[in-house]
Amino acid sequence: VMHVEGVREGHQSEGLRKYGAAFPERHCFTLVFKGKRKNLDLAARGEEDARHWVQGLTKLMGRLQAMSQAEKLDQYPFWIHGVLQRADRNKDNKMSFREVKSMLRMINIDMDDVYAYKLFKECDRSGDERLEGWELEEFCRRLLRRPELEELFGRYSGEDQVLSAEELRDFLRDQGEDASLRQARAIIRTYELNEKARQQDLMMLDGFMMYLLSAAGDIFNQEHTKVHQDMSQPLCHYFISSSHNTYLTRNQIGGTSSTEAYVRALMAGCRCVELDCWEGSDGEPVVYHGHTLTSKILFRDVIESIRDYAFKQSPYPVILSLENHCGLEQQATMARHMKAILGDMLLTQPLEGQDPHDLPSPEQLKGKVLVKGKKLPELWHEPPDVASLLDPEEEEEEEEEEEEDEKLQERSSRRVRGSPMVVVLGDHGVLAKDASQVAPELSAVVVYCQAVPFPGLAHALRHPRPCEMSSFSERKARKLIKEEG
């Protein structure tokens, strides 16, 4: 149960959406696991069975979250006893190495066989290739050992191997905490397991480990699990937790693309996700790592997953970073899908009453999805349905190639001179070369995150435009730091 992150009812996973049509939606549910383990899609015999499973698992997860470390430890002997009984196949109250390996699998310990056998032999004092009684207890105890914490405890507790409140206070101060005797005593009373030691304000090794492995002993300040910063500043005053190639579950060459990757990123607190959009069959755009063997997923399905999970972990805005490789028709389809699926979540207009020279704050943008992409100039003199703009990321790639190979630079410039050019004289006076075109429908949903080629620091400082943003290669960023820091 500790490994379950959530339970979803109905066809709410990629697997069930694709392959679950044969099962009634109310019979289905999905277990989502922590880490990189795949989802488990399940179908019950009936609607009532499914409801019992979902309610039961949800209740168990809630109880587990509410339990203290001490309460969990109280349950441990009953649980481990049950595991041992199941692992002892011949019911002789002795454990062979094969049965011990079976026990390790039952309690989700993935241990190297050589190391496990070494521990087994050290605990087998009778030498009969069986563990029983206290030998088995010793084996379990050694599984839980943390030598580095034992060494730390010994350093502060001295020869008596018992930590006084004063010694615990000294340890806390050495960790940079402004600790008092009163705080040290409070920690002992909360985490010490031995009743007599607790009454005398003393801490044993188990209590010390219990404290260090609890949330209170975490390097992360628990006060910061809730938003404590001022969230009313302009958006560009914040670091934004961002994801690259969000759709990939494994490697960038032949890995699997999945909507579940978006769910995991958003549930981990990510606020900017990337969608590499390419032309798909039947007029439907797809998301995948272009020119590779990665699998493809529908743009529409990605947007549905984002709608369902964008604000479950955080109320602050989510940015959809579009790397757009689609033609005009499927770009219009992308815009249509975003509007239809996201509805009021999608920001399509500047906020009313907001100073156009400033970006709005995360507080003002709560519950909103922003699109990052190219935007058509407002004063457009060509036919209104077609326009070309250089993709900032394409510009960076081109710059890198030019720096590496002068011949390539010459070829590139000849190609540009010899092909149709669209000149856009915007506020920057930037020259926009031939590149992928932008559909007006898609341009219209780009409001505060307009992707533009970088005009140079001097120009950007003289003519700040908060709604514009540029992408940099690492090489370009290092060059700017070195030359214009």
GIRACOR-V727406 format. One record per residue. N is the residue number from 0. PSI is psi in radians with two decimals (NA if undefined). Layout:
n={N;N}
psi={PSI;PSI}
This chain:
n={0;1;2;3;4;5;6;7;8;9;10;11;12;13;14;15;16;17;18;19;20;21;22;23;24;25;26;27;28;29;30;31;32;33;34;35;36;37;38;39;40;41;42;43;44;45;46;47;48;49;50;51;52;53;54;55;56;57;58;59;60;61;62;63;64;65;66;67;68;69;70;71;72;73;74;75;76;77;78;79;80;81;82;83;84;85;86;87;88;89;90;91;92;93;94;95;96;97;98;99;100;101;102;103;104;105;106;107;108;109;110;111;112;113;114;115;116;117;118;119;120;121;122;123;124;125;126;127;128;129;130;131;132;133;134;135;136;137;138;139;140;141;142;143;144;145;146;147;148;149;150;151;152;153;154;155;156;157;158;159;160;161;162;163;164;165;166;167;168;169;170;171;172;173;174;175;176;177;178;179;180;181;182;183;184;185;186;187;188;189;190;191;192;193;194;195;196;197;198;199;200;201;202;203;204;205;206;207;208;209;210;211;212;213;214;215;216;217;218;219;220;221;222;223;224;225;226;227;228;229;230;231;232;233;234;235;236;237;238;239;240;241;242;243;244;245;246;247;248;249;250;251;252;253;254;255;256;257;258;259;260;261;262;263;264;265;266;267;268;269;270;271;272;273;274;275;276;277;278;279;280;281;282;283;284;285;286;287;288;289;290;291;292;293;294;295;296;297;298;299;300;301;302;303;304;305;306;307;308;309;310;311;312;313;314;315;316;317;318;319;320;321;322;323;324;325;326;327;328;329;330;331;332;333;334;335;336;337;338;339;340;341;342;343;344;345;346;347;348;349;350;351;352;353;354;355;356;357;358;359;360;361;362;363;364;365;366;367;368;369;370;371;372;373;374;375;376;377;378;379;380;381;382;383;384;385;386;387;388;389;390;391;392;393;394;395;396;397;398;399;400;401;402;403;404;405;406;407;408;409;410;411;412;413;414;415;416;417;418;419;420;421;422;423;424;425;426;427;428;429;430;431;432;433;434;435;436;437;438;439;440;441;442;443;444;445;446;447;448;449;450;451;452;453;454;455;456;457;458;459;460;461;462;463;464;465;466;467;468;469;470;471;472;473;474;475;476;477;478;479;480;481;482;483;484}
psi={-0.58;-0.43;-0.14;2.19;-0.57;2.83;2.20;2.34;2.59;-2.81;1.17;0.39;2.82;-0.70;-0.82;-0.57;-0.65;-0.78;0.06;0.16;-0.47;-0.26;2.34;2.44;-0.65;-0.08;-0.18;2.61;2.83;2.33;2.18;2.19;2.72;2.77;-2.61;0.15;2.49;2.74;2.74;1.92;2.27;2.56;2.16;2.92;-0.52;2.98;-0.70;-0.72;-0.81;-0.74;-0.71;-0.77;-0.84;-0.82;-0.74;-0.83;-0.71;-0.71;-0.76;-0.74;-0.73;-0.75;-0.71;-0.72;-0.56;-0.26;2.48;2.93;-0.72;-0.71;-0.68;-0.71;-0.62;-0.61;-0.38;-0.84;-0.71;-0.74;-0.86;-0.57;-0.76;-0.72;-0.79;-0.71;-0.71;-0.63;-0.47;1.49;-0.70;0.10;0.70;0.16;0.39;2.62;2.06;2.96;-0.63;-0.73;-0.61;-0.72;-0.67;-0.71;-0.75;-0.69;-0.69;-0.59;0.36;0.63;1.98;1.69;2.47;2.31;-0.68;-0.78;-0.71;-0.72;-0.61;-0.82;-0.75;-0.82;-0.65;-0.57;-0.29;1.30;-0.50;-0.30;0.39;0.30;0.49;2.50;2.33;2.73;-2.20;-0.42;-0.73;-0.69;-0.75;-0.70;-0.82;-0.69;-0.71;-0.51;-0.58;0.01;2.52;1.51;-0.62;-0.57;-0.60;-0.71;-0.72;-0.76;-0.77;-0.64;-0.68;-0.48;-0.36;-2.78;-0.53;-0.16;0.56;2.32;2.10;2.92;-0.65;-0.73;-0.65;-0.71;-0.75;-0.71;-0.82;-0.71;-0.64;-0.40;0.05;0.20;2.49;1.30;2.62;2.96;-0.65;-0.75;-0.72;-0.74;-0.67;-0.67;-0.77;-0.77;-0.42;-0.68;-0.30;2.33;-0.50;2.09;-0.82;-0.76;-0.72;-0.72;-0.47;0.23;0.79;2.63;2.24;3.04;-0.78;-0.71;-0.69;-0.77;-0.67;-0.74;-0.86;-0.53;0.06;3.02;-0.59;-0.48;0.05;2.59;-0.43;2.22;2.04;-0.40;-0.40;0.13;-0.37;2.64;2.14;-0.05;2.93;2.01;0.35;0.17;2.85;2.62;-0.63;0.01;0.01;2.59;2.43;2.14;1.96;2.69;2.42;2.38;0.89;-0.57;-0.27;2.39;-0.37;-2.17;2.98;-0.10;-0.87;0.35;3.08;2.32;2.46;2.50;-0.43;-0.51;-0.62;-0.72;-0.83;-0.74;-0.81;-0.67;-0.32;0.01;0.09;2.42;-0.01;2.02;2.67;2.44;1.95;1.87;2.24;2.81;2.27;3.02;2.83;0.49;0.16;2.06;2.60;2.80;2.17;3.06;1.78;2.56;0.44;-3.11;0.22;2.58;2.85;2.52;2.67;2.37;-0.72;-0.76;-0.64;-0.79;-0.65;-0.73;-0.70;-0.73;-0.76;-0.44;-0.02;-0.71;0.34;-0.59;-0.51;2.51;-0.13;2.79;2.65;2.33;2.23;1.90;1.87;2.12;1.81;2.05;0.31;2.73;3.06;-0.71;-0.82;-0.39;-0.75;-0.66;-0.73;-0.83;-0.70;-0.78;-0.78;-0.74;-0.77;-0.72;-0.76;-0.46;-2.25;-0.30;-0.58;2.19;2.06;-0.14;2.63;2.60;2.43;2.35;0.02;2.34;2.10;-0.29;-0.09;2.61;2.56;2.94;2.86;-0.60;-0.77;-0.45;0.23;2.36;0.18;2.53;2.20;2.49;2.25;2.13;-3.03;2.57;2.43;2.52;2.59;-0.66;1.53;2.23;-0.19;3.08;2.41;-0.32;-0.04;2.32;2.64;2.37;2.52;2.22;2.21;-0.63;-0.62;-0.66;-0.74;-0.76;-0.72;-0.75;-0.73;-0.79;-0.71;-0.70;-0.60;-0.51;1.89;-0.58;-0.71;-0.64;-0.77;-0.79;-0.74;-0.79;-0.61;-0.73;-0.73;-0.73;-0.58;0.00;2.88;2.40;2.51;2.16;2.16;2.03;1.48;-2.84;-0.49;-0.26;0.55;2.48;2.07;2.03;3.10;2.25;-2.97;2.50;2.80;2.20;2.42;-0.63;-0.71;-0.68;-0.63;-0.47;0.01;2.00;-1.17;-0.06;1.19;2.07;2.15;2.70;2.52;2.16;-0.02;2.56;-0.73;-0.80;-0.73;-0.64;-0.60;-0.62;1.26;2.31;1.64;-0.48;-0.15;2.51;2.64;2.62;2.53;2.46;2.79;-0.66;-0.80;-0.71;-0.80;-0.67;-0.77;-0.74;-0.72;-0.77;-0.48;0.52;NA}
